[in-house]
Amino acid sequence: EPYQKCRARLGAITNSGFTPLGDAYGHALEHIIPRPETRKIIFLITDGIPEFIQGSNHSDFLLMKKIHQTAKRFKIQTLGLGIGNCEFLNKYFDKAINISEIENLPKNLLEALRFFI
């Protein structure tokens, strides 16, 4: 799908040098809650350390906690996939996977999908 057509659904993509995971997780939740499917899964993929771990945005940490609790309340399954050093994802997602090389992404996405089947 062309970027111009889908950019509103891509979440919190910015080039600020930080990773606003709380914003991205929140955008995904806003888009998935009204969907009619009975089973819902959020895949959040990141290649960076979130703002709150870098100490630059404590509100993003609080937002991550709140969004995760809301996802659980709505029985939305979540997967965090980190490229690089992203062990913090284990705390905020039902399943978290870390890969070191982007070339491993397709294989790891399939393995992650098996977790939800």
C-alpha positions in Angstrom: 0.0 0.0 0.0 1.4 3.4 -0.8 2.8 5.4 2.1 0.5 8.4 1.4 -2.5 6.2 1.7 -1.6 4.4 4.9 0.5 6.9 6.9 -2.4 7.9 9.2 -2.5 4.2 10.4 1.2 3.9 11.0 1.2 5.2 14.6 3.8 7.4 16.1 6.6 7.5 13.5 8.9 10.4 14.0 12.5 11.3 13.4 13.0 13.0 16.8 15.8 10.6 17.8 13.7 8.9 20.4 11.2 6.1 20.3 7.7 7.2 21.6 6.5 3.6 22.2 3.6 4.8 24.5 2.3 6.9 21.6 2.7 4.1 19.1 1.0 1.5 21.4 -1.8 4.0 22.1 -2.4 4.6 18.4 -2.5 0.9 17.7 -5.0 0.4 20.5 -7.2 3.2 19.3 -7.4 1.7 15.8 -7.9 -1.9 17.0 -10.6 -1.5 19.7 -13.4 -0.6 17.3 -12.6 -3.5 14.9 -15.3 -6.2 14.7 -13.0 -9.2 14.9 -13.3 -11.3 18.1 -9.6 -11.9 18.3 -7.2 -8.9 18.1 -3.4 -8.8 18.2 -1.1 -5.8 18.3 2.4 -6.2 16.9 4.6 -3.4 17.9 8.0 -3.4 16.3 10.8 -1.1 17.4 14.5 -0.6 16.8 15.2 1.7 19.7 15.1 2.3 23.4 12.0 4.2 24.4 12.0 7.7 25.6 11.3 6.8 29.2 14.3 4.5 29.5 16.5 7.2 28.2 15.1 9.4 31.0 13.7 12.0 28.6 9.9 11.3 29.0 8.5 9.8 32.2 5.0 10.4 30.8 5.7 7.9 28.0 6.4 5.3 30.7 3.1 6.0 32.4 1.3 5.9 29.1 2.9 2.5 28.3 1.6 1.1 31.6 -1.9 2.5 31.0 -2.1 1.3 27.4 -0.9 -2.2 28.4 -3.6 -2.4 31.1 -6.2 -1.2 28.7 -5.2 -3.8 26.1 -5.5 -6.5 28.7 -8.9 -5.2 29.8 -10.1 -5.5 26.2 -8.5 -8.9 25.8 -6.2 -7.7 23.1 -3.1 -9.8 22.7 0.2 -8.0 22.3 3.6 -8.7 20.8 6.6 -6.5 21.1 9.4 -7.2 18.6 12.6 -5.4 19.3 15.5 -5.1 16.8 18.6 -4.7 18.8 18.8 -4.4 22.6 15.1 -4.2 23.6 14.7 -6.5 26.6 12.4 -3.9 28.2 9.6 -5.2 25.9 9.1 -8.3 28.1 7.5 -6.0 30.7 4.8 -4.5 28.4 3.7 -7.2 26.0 2.2 -10.7 26.3 5.0 -12.0 24.2 8.3 -10.2 23.3 11.0 -11.2 20.9 14.4 -9.6 20.4 16.4 -10.0 17.2 19.9 -8.8 16.5 19.7 -8.5 12.7 16.9 -7.1 10.5 17.4 -10.1 8.2 15.9 -12.3 10.9 12.7 -10.3 11.0 10.6 -12.5 8.6 11.5 -15.8 10.4 10.9 -14.2 13.8 7.5 -12.8 12.8 6.4 -16.3 11.8 7.7 -17.7 15.1 5.8 -15.0 17.0 2.6 -15.7 15.1 2.8 -19.3 16.1 2.7 -18.1 19.8 -0.8 -16.7 19.1 -2.2 -19.7 17.2 
